[in-house]
Amino acid sequence: MLAVADAKDVSPHAITDPTLFDCIDVESVSRLVEDGPTGAAGTESVRFDYDDSLIEVRADGLVGVFEPVGDAR
């Protein structure tokens, strides 16, 4: 939630809906990050839609928040 709040320039407390638990399997993402990278340079990742953003969580711990561009989504 910190990465989403940072990308949207709001407080993490301001993001209440939807919850991450409604969007993803949190245990799967946790396992990915806890197990660490097993491929080349931590290339394993999980992507999911959250609100109006695409979120990517990589095995090396990097979290990306991507906003839609035009009709690309």
Protein Blocks (a to p, Z undefined) as FASTA:
>chain_A
ZZmmmmnopafklpmbdcfklmmcfklmmmmmmnopabehhlaccdddehjbccdddfko
pacddddehjlZZ
